[in-house]
Amino acid sequence: MLNIDSADPARQVRFYAAAFGWEVTYSDDSYGMVEGDGIKIGFGKVEGFRPAQWPDENGAKRFHLGLQVDDLDEATARLCAIGASRPEFQPGAGRWRVLLDPDGQPFCLSPRPAAMS
């Protein structure tokens, strides 16, 4: 299980449940949890929460989720429609894409590797 600090756990679980197609298994003002594919992610409220800055010029980023997708453009559009945003700075020359979740926490999208024959 992974626990992530949050300004608004209820908003975060709604976003990630929709992003992953998972189930919200708990949600209130102080804590929320999503589950799917044998994985649990919890979001705990932290007063005065400030997300890591993007780009991470001072080495303050604590972690980020990396999600593999079939189509970068489609996934970007779908995730932005449900609350993500796309920052201007995009490293990697198009090989991956950085988005910010509703709390402003960065996460990455990368193409899913082709299935092995």
A tleap script that builds the chain and sets N, CA, C and O, in Angstrom:
source leaprc.protein.ff14SB
mol = sequence {
  NMET LEU ASN ILE ASP SER ALA ASP PRO ALA
  ARG GLN VAL ARG PHE TYR ALA ALA ALA PHE
  GLY TRP GLU VAL THR TYR SER ASP ASP SER
  TYR GLY MET VAL GLU GLY ASP GLY ILE LYS
  ILE GLY PHE GLY LYS VAL GLU GLY PHE ARG
  PRO ALA GLN TRP PRO ASP GLU ASN GLY ALA
  LYS ARG PHE HIE LEU GLY LEU GLN VAL ASP
  ASP LEU ASP GLU ALA THR ALA ARG LEU CYS
  ALA ILE GLY ALA SER ARG PRO GLU PHE GLN
  PRO GLY ALA GLY ARG TRP ARG VAL LEU LEU
  ASP PRO ASP GLY GLN PRO PHE CYS LEU SER
  PRO ARG PRO ALA ALA MET CSER
}
set mol.1.N position { 0.843 -1.177 0.000 }
set mol.1.CA position { 0.000 0.000 0.000 }
set mol.1.C position { 0.887 1.239 0.000 }
set mol.1.O position { 1.944 1.270 0.630 }
set mol.2.N position { 0.440 2.236 -0.707 }
set mol.2.CA position { 1.137 3.514 -0.800 }
set mol.2.C position { 0.229 4.580 -0.212 }
set mol.2.O position { -0.955 4.641 -0.546 }
set mol.3.N position { 0.771 5.425 0.663 }
set mol.3.CA position { 0.029 6.563 1.209 }
set mol.3.C position { 0.666 7.845 0.710 }
set mol.3.O position { 1.888 7.990 0.734 }
set mol.4.N position { -0.165 8.777 0.258 }
set mol.4.CA position { 0.293 10.023 -0.334 }
set mol.4.C position { -0.351 11.190 0.410 }
set mol.4.O position { -1.560 11.194 0.642 }
set mol.5.N position { 0.458 12.177 0.782 }
set mol.5.CA position { -0.068 13.388 1.414 }
set mol.5.C position { -0.954 14.138 0.421 }
set mol.5.O position { -0.735 14.078 -0.789 }
set mol.6.N position { -1.954 14.843 0.948 }
set mol.6.CA position { -2.922 15.495 0.070 }
set mol.6.C position { -3.537 16.720 0.733 }
set mol.6.O position { -3.654 16.793 1.956 }
set mol.7.N position { -3.924 17.670 -0.094 }
set mol.7.CA position { -4.711 18.814 0.377 }
set mol.7.C position { -6.184 18.458 0.467 }
set mol.7.O position { -6.902 18.993 1.312 }
set mol.8.N position { -6.643 17.551 -0.402 }
set mol.8.CA position { -8.059 17.209 -0.492 }
set mol.8.C position { -8.196 15.728 -0.857 }
set mol.8.O position { -8.344 15.397 -2.033 }
set mol.9.N position { -8.149 14.828 0.145 }
set mol.9.CA position { -8.194 13.394 -0.137 }
set mol.9.C position { -9.423 12.940 -0.931 }
set mol.9.O position { -9.307 12.085 -1.809 }
set mol.10.N position { -10.585 13.497 -0.635 }
set mol.10.CA position { -11.795 13.075 -1.346 }
set mol.10.C position { -11.681 13.387 -2.835 }
set mol.10.O position { -12.070 12.567 -3.666 }
set mol.11.N position { -11.158 14.556 -3.182 }
set mol.11.CA position { -10.961 14.919 -4.590 }
set mol.11.C position { -9.930 13.995 -5.234 }
set mol.11.O position { -10.116 13.548 -6.366 }
set mol.12.N position { -8.850 13.710 -4.521 }
set mol.12.CA position { -7.796 12.851 -5.055 }
set mol.12.C position { -8.309 11.437 -5.342 }
set mol.12.O position { -7.998 10.875 -6.392 }
set mol.13.N position { -9.086 10.857 -4.430 }
set mol.13.CA position { -9.567 9.494 -4.700 }
set mol.13.C position { -10.546 9.476 -5.868 }
set mol.13.O position { -10.558 8.516 -6.639 }
set mol.14.N position { -11.362 10.506 -6.015 }
set mol.14.CA position { -12.252 10.556 -7.183 }
set mol.14.C position { -11.441 10.602 -8.466 }
set mol.14.O position { -11.758 9.908 -9.432 }
set mol.15.N position { -10.378 11.434 -8.480 }
set mol.15.CA position { -9.544 11.557 -9.668 }
set mol.15.C position { -8.847 10.227 -9.989 }
set mol.15.O position { -8.937 9.739 -11.116 }
set mol.16.N position { -8.165 9.648 -9.018 }
set mol.16.CA position { -7.400 8.432 -9.297 }
set mol.16.C position { -8.299 7.223 -9.560 }
set mol.16.O position { -7.926 6.352 -10.346 }
set mol.17.N position { -9.451 7.147 -8.936 }
set mol.17.CA position { -10.385 6.065 -9.259 }
set mol.17.C position { -10.808 6.164 -10.722 }
set mol.17.O position { -10.857 5.157 -11.428 }
set mol.18.N position { -11.111 7.373 -11.174 }
set mol.18.CA position { -11.487 7.565 -12.580 }
set mol.18.C position { -10.291 7.340 -13.503 }
set mol.18.O position { -10.440 6.755 -14.576 }
set mol.19.N position { -9.116 7.796 -13.098 }
set mol.19.CA position { -7.919 7.643 -13.935 }
set mol.19.C position { -7.559 6.183 -14.127 }
set mol.19.O position { -7.214 5.773 -15.236 }
set mol.20.N position { -7.633 5.383 -13.054 }
set mol.20.CA position { -7.221 3.988 -13.109 }
set mol.20.C position { -8.361 3.015 -13.397 }
set mol.20.O position { -8.122 1.854 -13.729 }
set mol.21.N position { -9.597 3.489 -13.270 }
set mol.21.CA position { -10.735 2.573 -13.377 }
set mol.21.C position { -10.852 1.701 -12.125 }
set mol.21.O position { -11.325 0.566 -12.195 }
set mol.22.N position { -10.419 2.236 -10.980 }
set mol.22.CA position { -10.444 1.510 -9.718 }
set mol.22.C position { -11.646 1.926 -8.880 }
set mol.22.O position { -12.437 2.778 -9.283 }
set mol.23.N position { -11.766 1.314 -7.718 }
set mol.23.CA position { -12.867 1.576 -6.800 }
set mol.23.C position { -12.407 2.474 -5.653 }
set mol.23.O position { -11.325 2.289 -5.097 }
set mol.24.N position { -13.249 3.450 -5.310 }
set mol.24.CA position { -13.029 4.225 -4.082 }
set mol.24.C position { -13.536 3.346 -2.946 }
set mol.24.O position { -14.727 3.040 -2.882 }
set mol.25.N position { -12.636 2.934 -2.043 }
set mol.25.CA position { -13.045 2.056 -0.940 }
set mol.25.C position { -13.228 2.804 0.364 }
set mol.25.O position { -13.805 2.273 1.312 }
set mol.26.N position { -12.738 4.040 0.419 }
set mol.26.CA position { -12.973 4.874 1.592 }
set mol.26.C position { -12.753 6.328 1.191 }
set mol.26.O position { -11.864 6.640 0.399 }
set mol.27.N position { -13.574 7.209 1.750 }
set mol.27.CA position { -13.390 8.626 1.463 }
set mol.27.C position { -14.099 9.473 2.512 }
set mol.27.O position { -15.302 9.341 2.733 }
set mol.28.N position { -13.319 10.353 3.156 }
set mol.28.CA position { -13.885 11.402 3.981 }
set mol.28.C position { -12.966 12.613 3.863 }
set mol.28.O position { -12.067 12.633 3.022 }
set mol.29.N position { -13.189 13.618 4.701 }
set mol.29.CA position { -12.402 14.850 4.577 }
set mol.29.C position { -10.928 14.675 4.936 }
set mol.29.O position { -10.094 15.480 4.524 }
set mol.30.N position { -10.595 13.625 5.705 }
set mol.30.CA position { -9.218 13.486 6.164 }
set mol.30.C position { -8.452 12.341 5.513 }
set mol.30.O position { -7.224 12.307 5.586 }
set mol.31.N position { -9.149 11.406 4.881 }
set mol.31.CA position { -8.464 10.259 4.283 }
set mol.31.C position { -9.338 9.638 3.195 }
set mol.31.O position { -10.565 9.626 3.292 }
set mol.32.N position { -8.684 9.131 2.170 }
set mol.32.CA position { -9.382 8.406 1.119 }
set mol.32.C position { -8.506 7.288 0.597 }
set mol.32.O position { -7.281 7.348 0.703 }
set mol.33.N position { -9.140 6.255 0.024 }
set mol.33.CA position { -8.383 5.137 -0.512 }
set mol.33.C position { -9.033 4.641 -1.798 }
set mol.33.O position { -10.256 4.555 -1.907 }
set mol.34.N position { -8.180 4.317 -2.769 }
set mol.34.CA position { -8.609 3.653 -3.988 }
set mol.34.C position { -7.928 2.297 -4.032 }
set mol.34.O position { -6.817 2.126 -3.532 }
set mol.35.N position { -8.623 1.320 -4.649 }
set mol.35.CA position { -8.063 -0.016 -4.780 }
set mol.35.C position { -8.377 -0.574 -6.157 }
set mol.35.O position { -9.442 -0.329 -6.723 }
set mol.36.N position { -7.421 -1.329 -6.678 }
set mol.36.CA position { -7.623 -2.034 -7.934 }
set mol.36.C position { -6.384 -2.824 -8.296 }
set mol.36.O position { -5.268 -2.452 -7.935 }
set mol.37.N position { -6.584 -3.892 -8.996 }
set mol.37.CA position { -5.477 -4.725 -9.462 }
set mol.37.C position { -4.561 -5.146 -8.319 }
set mol.37.O position { -3.351 -5.270 -8.512 }
set mol.38.N position { -5.123 -5.368 -7.124 }
set mol.38.CA position { -4.337 -5.792 -5.978 }
set mol.38.C position { -3.501 -4.693 -5.348 }
set mol.38.O position { -2.638 -4.976 -4.518 }
set mol.39.N position { -3.738 -3.442 -5.727 }
set mol.39.CA position { -2.965 -2.304 -5.235 }
set mol.39.C position { -3.906 -1.367 -4.481 }
set mol.39.O position { -5.057 -1.176 -4.871 }
set mol.40.N position { -3.393 -0.787 -3.392 }
set mol.40.CA position { -4.144 0.206 -2.619 }
set mol.40.C position { -3.313 1.482 -2.562 }
set mol.40.O position { -2.111 1.450 -2.299 }
set mol.41.N position { -3.987 2.617 -2.815 }
set mol.41.CA position { -3.346 3.922 -2.659 }
set mol.41.C position { -4.241 4.754 -1.755 }
set mol.41.O position { -5.427 4.944 -2.025 }
set mol.42.N position { -3.638 5.250 -0.667 }
set mol.42.CA position { -4.362 6.094 0.274 }
set mol.42.C position { -3.891 7.534 0.165 }
set mol.42.O position { -2.743 7.799 -0.191 }
set mol.43.N position { -4.779 8.450 0.472 }
set mol.43.CA position { -4.480 9.884 0.445 }
set mol.43.C position { -4.874 10.465 1.793 }
set mol.43.O position { -6.048 10.445 2.161 }
set mol.44.N position { -3.901 10.980 2.527 }
set mol.44.CA position { -4.149 11.546 3.850 }
set mol.44.C position { -4.029 13.059 3.842 }
set mol.44.O position { -3.094 13.619 3.270 }
set mol.45.N position { -4.974 13.704 4.474 }
set mol.45.CA position { -4.983 15.171 4.509 }
set mol.45.C position { -3.819 15.695 5.342 }
set mol.45.O position { -3.570 15.230 6.455 }
set mol.46.N position { -3.122 16.661 4.785 }
set mol.46.CA position { -2.050 17.354 5.483 }
set mol.46.C position { -2.371 18.842 5.412 }
set mol.46.O position { -2.401 19.429 4.330 }
set mol.47.N position { -2.610 19.446 6.571 }
set mol.47.CA position { -2.894 20.886 6.597 }
set mol.47.C position { -1.703 21.643 6.021 }
set mol.47.O position { -0.553 21.340 6.340 }
set mol.48.N position { -1.977 22.613 5.186 }
set mol.48.CA position { -0.921 23.403 4.568 }
set mol.48.C position { -0.138 22.644 3.515 }
set mol.48.O position { 0.974 23.040 3.165 }
set mol.49.N position { -0.704 21.557 3.006 }
set mol.49.CA position { -0.017 20.745 1.995 }
set mol.49.C position { 0.425 21.601 0.815 }
set mol.49.O position { -0.332 22.429 0.308 }
set mol.50.N position { 1.648 21.388 0.395 }
set mol.50.CA position { 2.177 22.032 -0.804 }
set mol.50.C position { 2.802 20.951 -1.660 }
set mol.50.O position { 3.716 20.263 -1.205 }
set mol.51.N position { 2.338 20.780 -2.884 }
set mol.51.CA position { 2.919 19.745 -3.741 }
set mol.51.C position { 4.344 20.096 -4.145 }
set mol.51.O position { 4.754 21.255 -4.085 }
set mol.52.N position { 5.075 19.097 -4.549 }
set mol.52.CA position { 6.405 19.338 -5.105 }
set mol.52.C position { 6.255 20.243 -6.322 }
set mol.52.O position { 5.270 20.153 -7.054 }
set mol.53.N position { 7.217 21.095 -6.529 }
set mol.53.CA position { 7.161 22.010 -7.668 }
set mol.53.C position { 7.595 21.306 -8.947 }
set mol.53.O position { 8.443 20.414 -8.919 }
set mol.54.N position { 7.023 21.704 -10.036 }
set mol.54.CA position { 7.420 21.199 -11.345 }
set mol.54.C position { 7.741 22.384 -12.224 }
set mol.54.O position { 6.926 23.303 -12.304 }
set mol.55.N position { 8.863 22.418 -12.879 }
set mol.55.CA position { 9.922 21.407 -12.800 }
set mol.55.C position { 10.620 21.467 -11.452 }
set mol.55.O position { 10.594 22.490 -10.769 }
set mol.56.N position { 11.235 20.371 -11.085 }
set mol.56.CA position { 11.867 20.190 -9.783 }
set mol.56.C position { 13.290 20.740 -9.812 }
set mol.56.O position { 14.256 19.982 -9.901 }
set mol.57.N position { 13.408 22.045 -9.738 }
set mol.57.CA position { 14.709 22.692 -9.876 }
set mol.57.C position { 15.556 22.610 -8.612 }
set mol.57.O position { 16.776 22.753 -8.683 }
set mol.58.N position { 14.933 22.381 -7.455 }
set mol.58.CA position { 15.680 22.356 -6.194 }
set mol.58.C position { 15.774 20.968 -5.579 }
set mol.58.O position { 16.185 20.831 -4.427 }
set mol.59.N position { 15.402 19.941 -6.327 }
set mol.59.CA position { 15.478 18.586 -5.801 }
set mol.59.C position { 14.475 18.297 -4.701 }
set mol.59.O position { 14.723 17.438 -3.854 }
set mol.60.N position { 13.342 18.999 -4.695 }
set mol.60.CA position { 12.356 18.838 -3.631 }
set mol.60.C position { 11.300 17.776 -3.938 }
set mol.60.O position { 10.513 17.426 -3.059 }
set mol.61.N position { 11.267 17.264 -5.152 }
set mol.61.CA position { 10.251 16.268 -5.509 }
set mol.61.C position { 10.481 15.009 -4.681 }
set mol.61.O position { 11.596 14.488 -4.631 }
set mol.62.N position { 9.445 14.530 -4.043 }
set mol.62.CA position { 9.558 13.369 -3.179 }
set mol.62.C position { 9.398 12.064 -3.951 }
set mol.62.O position { 10.117 11.101 -3.683 }
set mol.63.N position { 8.497 12.017 -4.875 }
set mol.63.CA position { 8.210 10.831 -5.674 }
set mol.63.C position { 7.301 11.263 -6.799 }
set mol.63.O position { 6.807 12.391 -6.805 }
set mol.64.N position { 7.078 10.386 -7.743 }
set mol.64.CA position { 5.999 10.589 -8.699 }
set mol.64.C position { 5.538 9.237 -9.201 }
set mol.64.O position { 6.315 8.283 -9.250 }
set mol.65.N position { 4.279 9.160 -9.571 }
set mol.65.CA position { 3.742 7.947 -10.166 }
set mol.65.C position { 4.088 7.948 -11.644 }
set mol.65.O position { 4.029 8.991 -12.295 }
set mol.66.N position { 4.442 6.810 -12.171 }
set mol.66.CA position { 4.675 6.633 -13.599 }
set mol.66.C position { 3.638 5.666 -14.142 }
set mol.66.O position { 3.578 4.514 -13.713 }
set mol.67.N position { 2.828 6.122 -15.075 }
set mol.67.CA position { 1.745 5.316 -15.624 }
set mol.67.C position { 2.026 4.976 -17.081 }
set mol.67.O position { 2.371 5.852 -17.874 }
set mol.68.N position { 1.880 3.713 -17.426 }
set mol.68.CA position { 2.040 3.308 -18.822 }
set mol.68.C position { 0.676 3.324 -19.495 }
set mol.68.O position { -0.310 2.832 -18.946 }
set mol.69.N position { 0.638 3.893 -20.686 }
set mol.69.CA position { -0.613 4.036 -21.430 }
set mol.69.C position { -0.417 3.580 -22.868 }
set mol.69.O position { 0.711 3.518 -23.359 }
set mol.70.N position { -1.514 3.262 -23.539 }
set mol.70.CA position { -1.440 2.841 -24.938 }
set mol.70.C position { -1.240 4.019 -25.879 }
set mol.70.O position { -0.569 3.886 -26.902 }
set mol.71.N position { -1.812 5.169 -25.546 }
set mol.71.CA position { -1.758 6.336 -26.426 }
set mol.71.C position { -1.579 7.593 -25.572 }
set mol.71.O position { -2.476 7.960 -24.813 }
set mol.72.N position { -0.424 8.253 -25.694 }
set mol.72.CA position { -0.136 9.442 -24.873 }
set mol.72.C position { -1.164 10.548 -25.058 }
set mol.72.O position { -1.621 11.130 -24.074 }
set mol.73.N position { -1.537 10.849 -26.300 }
set mol.73.CA position { -2.475 11.943 -26.554 }
set mol.73.C position { -3.853 11.643 -25.978 }
set mol.73.O position { -4.472 12.506 -25.356 }
set mol.74.N position { -4.335 10.412 -26.186 }
set mol.74.CA position { -5.656 10.039 -25.681 }
set mol.74.C position { -5.653 10.058 -24.162 }
set mol.74.O position { -6.583 10.586 -23.551 }
set mol.75.N position { -4.628 9.493 -23.544 }
set mol.75.CA position { -4.559 9.461 -22.082 }
set mol.75.C position { -4.455 10.878 -21.510 }
set mol.75.O position { -5.083 11.184 -20.496 }
set mol.76.N position { -3.668 11.739 -22.153 }
set mol.76.CA position { -3.540 13.120 -21.699 }
set mol.76.C position { -4.892 13.819 -21.747 }
set mol.76.O position { -5.282 14.479 -20.784 }
set mol.77.N position { -5.597 13.684 -22.841 }
set mol.77.CA position { -6.909 14.329 -22.987 }
set mol.77.C position { -7.888 13.804 -21.947 }
set mol.77.O position { -8.613 14.584 -21.331 }
set mol.78.N position { -7.915 12.488 -21.746 }
set mol.78.CA position { -8.851 11.887 -20.791 }
set mol.78.C position { -8.536 12.332 -19.367 }
set mol.78.O position { -9.444 12.686 -18.615 }
set mol.79.N position { -7.262 12.318 -18.993 }
set mol.79.CA position { -6.894 12.693 -17.629 }
set mol.79.C position { -7.085 14.190 -17.379 }
set mol.79.O position { -7.473 14.584 -16.279 }
set mol.80.N position { -6.824 15.012 -18.364 }
set mol.80.CA position { -7.074 16.451 -18.207 }
set mol.80.C position { -8.571 16.739 -18.102 }
set mol.80.O position { -8.976 17.673 -17.410 }
set mol.81.N position { -9.388 15.947 -18.780 }
set mol.81.CA position { -10.840 16.133 -18.705 }
set mol.81.C position { -11.388 15.810 -17.317 }
set mol.81.O position { -12.449 16.308 -16.942 }
set mol.82.N position { -10.673 14.978 -16.547 }
set mol.82.CA position { -11.167 14.630 -15.214 }
set mol.82.C position { -10.411 15.340 -14.095 }
set mol.82.O position { -10.612 15.018 -12.924 }
set mol.83.N position { -9.541 16.306 -14.431 }
set mol.83.CA position { -8.952 17.129 -13.381 }
set mol.83.C position { -7.449 17.299 -13.403 }
set mol.83.O position { -6.926 18.107 -12.635 }
set mol.84.N position { -6.725 16.575 -14.249 }
set mol.84.CA position { -5.277 16.774 -14.350 }
set mol.84.C position { -5.008 18.043 -15.154 }
set mol.84.O position { -5.899 18.579 -15.812 }
set mol.85.N position { -3.766 18.510 -15.088 }
set mol.85.CA position { -3.345 19.617 -15.943 }
set mol.85.C position { -1.991 19.271 -16.533 }
set mol.85.O position { -1.261 18.430 -16.009 }
set mol.86.N position { -1.670 19.937 -17.633 }
set mol.86.CA position { -0.417 19.666 -18.337 }
set mol.86.C position { 0.480 20.892 -18.221 }
set mol.86.O position { 0.195 21.931 -18.815 }
set mol.87.N position { 1.573 20.773 -17.450 }
set mol.87.CA position { 2.466 21.922 -17.315 }
set mol.87.C position { 3.212 22.187 -18.619 }
set mol.87.O position { 3.347 21.306 -19.468 }
set mol.88.N position { 3.684 23.404 -18.754 }
set mol.88.CA position { 4.395 23.797 -19.974 }
set mol.88.C position { 5.702 23.024 -20.141 }
set mol.88.O position { 6.002 22.560 -21.241 }
set mol.89.N position { 6.485 22.878 -19.067 }
set mol.89.CA position { 7.771 22.200 -19.160 }
set mol.89.C position { 7.565 20.702 -19.329 }
set mol.89.O position { 6.985 20.047 -18.463 }
set mol.90.N position { 8.041 20.166 -20.443 }
set mol.90.CA position { 7.910 18.752 -20.773 }
set mol.90.C position { 9.261 18.200 -21.226 }
set mol.90.O position { 9.641 18.383 -22.383 }
set mol.91.N position { 9.988 17.532 -20.341 }
set mol.91.CA position { 11.273 16.946 -20.734 }
set mol.91.C position { 11.060 15.666 -21.538 }
set mol.91.O position { 9.926 15.220 -21.712 }
set mol.92.N position { 12.128 15.087 -22.018 }
set mol.92.CA position { 12.035 13.776 -22.652 }
set mol.92.C position { 11.778 13.780 -24.132 }
set mol.92.O position { 11.599 12.714 -24.720 }
set mol.93.N position { 11.751 14.938 -24.765 }
set mol.93.CA position { 11.570 15.035 -26.225 }
set mol.93.C position { 10.384 14.208 -26.720 }
set mol.93.O position { 10.462 13.564 -27.765 }
set mol.94.N position { 9.287 14.232 -25.962 }
set mol.94.CA position { 8.069 13.550 -26.403 }
set mol.94.C position { 8.010 12.075 -26.082 }
set mol.94.O position { 7.020 11.419 -26.407 }
set mol.95.N position { 9.048 11.526 -25.447 }
set mol.95.CA position { 9.041 10.093 -25.120 }
set mol.95.C position { 8.105 9.786 -23.953 }
set mol.95.O position { 7.629 8.658 -23.829 }
set mol.96.N position { 7.838 10.756 -23.110 }
set mol.96.CA position { 6.876 10.640 -22.032 }
set mol.96.C position { 6.251 12.009 -21.807 }
set mol.96.O position { 6.659 12.997 -22.418 }
set mol.97.N position { 5.265 12.057 -20.933 }
set mol.97.CA position { 4.560 13.310 -20.682 }
set mol.97.C position { 4.344 13.476 -19.189 }
set mol.97.O position { 4.020 12.515 -18.490 }
set mol.98.N position { 4.521 14.684 -18.709 }
set mol.98.CA position { 4.285 15.010 -17.301 }
set mol.98.C position { 2.931 15.697 -17.190 }
set mol.98.O position { 2.627 16.613 -17.954 }
set mol.99.N position { 2.120 15.251 -16.235 }
set mol.99.CA position { 0.861 15.902 -15.883 }
set mol.99.C position { 0.897 16.194 -14.392 }
set mol.99.O position { 1.733 15.658 -13.665 }
set mol.100.N position { -0.016 17.046 -13.941 }
set mol.100.CA position { -0.185 17.350 -12.529 }
set mol.100.C position { -1.570 16.884 -12.108 }
set mol.100.O position { -2.553 17.177 -12.787 }
set mol.101.N position { -1.659 16.155 -10.986 }
set mol.101.CA position { -2.973 15.718 -10.509 }
set mol.101.C position { -3.701 16.916 -9.890 }
set mol.101.O position { -3.125 18.002 -9.825 }
set mol.102.N position { -4.949 16.754 -9.434 }
set mol.102.CA position { -5.689 17.896 -8.906 }
set mol.102.C position { -5.030 18.607 -7.715 }
set mol.102.O position { -5.287 19.790 -7.492 }
set mol.103.N position { -4.186 17.904 -6.950 }
set mol.103.CA position { -3.440 18.543 -5.861 }
set mol.103.C position { -2.187 19.254 -6.371 }
set mol.103.O position { -1.524 19.956 -5.608 }
set mol.104.N position { -1.852 19.080 -7.659 }
set mol.104.CA position { -0.646 19.687 -8.219 }
set mol.104.C position { 0.573 18.791 -8.157 }
set mol.104.O position { 1.684 19.228 -8.457 }
set mol.105.N position { 0.373 17.530 -7.766 }
set mol.105.CA position { 1.472 16.570 -7.664 }
set mol.105.C position { 1.800 16.031 -9.060 }
set mol.105.O position { 0.896 15.569 -9.757 }
set mol.106.N position { 3.071 16.079 -9.488 }
set mol.106.CA position { 3.421 15.577 -10.818 }
set mol.106.C position { 3.302 14.060 -10.927 }
set mol.106.O position { 3.557 13.333 -9.967 }
set mol.107.N position { 2.912 13.600 -12.103 }
set mol.107.CA position { 2.974 12.181 -12.454 }
set mol.107.C position { 3.278 12.096 -13.939 }
set mol.107.O position { 3.050 13.052 -14.680 }
set mol.108.N position { 3.790 10.953 -14.373 }
set mol.108.CA position { 4.225 10.802 -15.763 }
set mol.108.C position { 3.415 9.760 -16.498 }
set mol.108.O position { 2.965 8.772 -15.918 }
set mol.109.N position { 3.237 9.995 -17.774 }
set mol.109.CA position { 2.664 9.018 -18.690 }
set mol.109.C position { 3.759 8.587 -19.644 }
set mol.109.O position { 4.510 9.418 -20.154 }
set mol.110.N position { 3.850 7.296 -19.884 }
set mol.110.CA position { 4.797 6.806 -20.878 }
set mol.110.C position { 4.112 5.716 -21.693 }
set mol.110.O position { 3.197 5.051 -21.207 }
set mol.111.N position { 4.558 5.535 -22.932 }
set mol.111.CA position { 3.946 4.503 -23.777 }
set mol.111.C position { 4.173 3.122 -23.185 }
set mol.111.O position { 5.257 2.818 -22.688 }
set mol.112.N position { 3.155 2.301 -23.240 }
set mol.112.CA position { 3.242 0.914 -22.803 }
set mol.112.C position { 4.168 0.179 -23.792 }
set mol.112.O position { 4.023 0.337 -25.004 }
set mol.113.N position { 5.104 -0.614 -23.285 }
set mol.113.CA position { 5.981 -1.361 -24.216 }
set mol.113.C position { 5.136 -2.322 -25.066 }
set mol.113.O position { 4.133 -2.867 -24.604 }
set mol.114.N position { 5.561 -2.511 -26.301 }
set mol.114.CA position { 4.857 -3.433 -27.191 }
set mol.114.C position { 4.917 -4.834 -26.601 }
set mol.114.O position { 5.920 -5.227 -26.004 }
set mol.115.N position { 3.832 -5.581 -26.775 }
set mol.115.CA position { 3.785 -6.943 -26.257 }
set mol.115.C position { 4.863 -7.783 -26.938 }
set mol.115.O position { 5.110 -7.658 -28.138 }
set mol.116.N position { 5.487 -8.627 -26.154 }
set mol.116.CA position { 6.529 -9.483 -26.704 }
set mol.116.C position { 5.897 -10.630 -27.484 }
set mol.116.O position { 4.872 -11.177 -27.077 }
set mol.117.N position { 6.503 -10.983 -28.585 }
set mol.117.CA position { 5.977 -12.068 -29.418 }
set mol.117.C position { 6.416 -13.409 -28.887 }
set mol.117.O position { 6.070 -14.443 -29.459 }
savepdb mol mol.pdb
quit
